[in-house]
Amino acid sequence: MNVIAFVRLALDVVMGRLLVILSLGLSFFLACWVMHDPGWEKLVTMAFFSIFSYLIINVKERNTNVQGSQTSE
C-alpha cells in the first residue's frame, strides 16, 4: 500500500510541475511569434496568455496549499 501512495504522490508532484513547464513553454513560443512578426494584436495576445496562465497556476497552487494545511491539522 505504501508503494501506491508513493506513486500517487509522485504523479501529483510531476503533474503540478508539468503545468508550470507547459505554461512557460507556451509563453516562450508566443514571445518568439511576436518577435518574428511584431504587431499589437500579437503582443496583446501574448500578454493576456502569460498573465492569465500565471494567475491560474498561482491560484491552483494556493488552493492546493490551503487544502494540504487543512488536512494536516
C-alpha positions as CSV (number, residue, x, y, z in Angstrom):
1,M,0.0,0.0,0.0
2,N,2.9,2.4,0.6
3,V,4.1,1.9,-3.0
4,I,0.7,3.1,-4.3
5,A,0.7,6.1,-2.0
6,F,4.2,7.0,-3.1
7,V,3.4,6.6,-6.8
8,R,0.3,8.8,-6.4
9,L,2.3,11.5,-4.6
10,A,5.0,11.4,-7.3
11,L,2.4,11.8,-10.0
12,D,0.8,14.7,-8.2
13,V,4.1,16.5,-8.0
14,V,5.0,15.8,-11.6
15,M,1.6,16.9,-12.9
16,G,1.8,20.2,-10.9
17,R,5.2,21.0,-12.3
18,L,4.2,19.9,-15.8
19,L,1.5,22.6,-15.8
20,V,4.2,25.2,-15.0
21,I,6.6,23.9,-17.6
22,L,3.9,23.8,-20.3
23,S,2.8,27.3,-19.5
24,L,6.4,28.6,-19.6
25,G,7.0,26.8,-22.9
26,L,3.8,28.2,-24.5
27,S,4.7,31.7,-23.2
28,F,8.1,31.4,-24.8
29,F,6.6,30.2,-28.1
30,L,4.2,33.2,-28.1
31,A,7.1,35.6,-27.4
32,C,9.0,34.1,-30.3
33,W,5.9,34.5,-32.5
34,V,5.6,38.2,-31.5
35,M,9.3,38.9,-32.2
36,H,9.2,37.2,-35.6
37,D,6.5,39.5,-36.9
38,P,5.6,42.2,-34.4
39,G,2.1,43.6,-34.1
40,W,-0.1,45.0,-31.4
41,E,-2.6,42.1,-31.6
42,K,0.1,39.5,-31.1
43,L,1.6,41.5,-28.2
44,V,-1.7,41.7,-26.5
45,T,-2.4,38.0,-27.1
46,M,1.0,37.1,-25.6
47,A,0.5,39.4,-22.6
48,F,-3.0,38.1,-22.0
49,F,-2.0,34.5,-22.1
50,S,1.1,35.0,-20.0
51,I,-0.7,36.9,-17.2
52,F,-3.7,34.6,-17.0
53,S,-1.7,31.4,-17.2
54,Y,0.5,32.7,-14.3
55,L,-2.6,33.6,-12.3
56,I,-4.3,30.3,-12.9
57,I,-1.2,28.4,-11.8
58,N,-0.8,30.7,-8.8
59,V,-4.5,30.1,-7.7
60,K,-4.2,26.4,-8.2
61,E,-1.0,26.2,-6.1
62,R,-2.6,28.4,-3.4
63,N,-5.7,26.2,-3.3
64,T,-3.5,23.0,-3.1
65,N,-1.5,24.5,-0.2
66,V,-4.7,25.5,1.7
67,Q,-6.2,22.1,1.2
68,G,-2.9,20.5,2.4
69,S,-2.8,22.6,5.5
70,Q,-6.4,21.8,6.4
71,T,-5.9,18.1,6.1
72,S,-2.7,18.1,8.2
73,E,-4.4,19.8,11.2
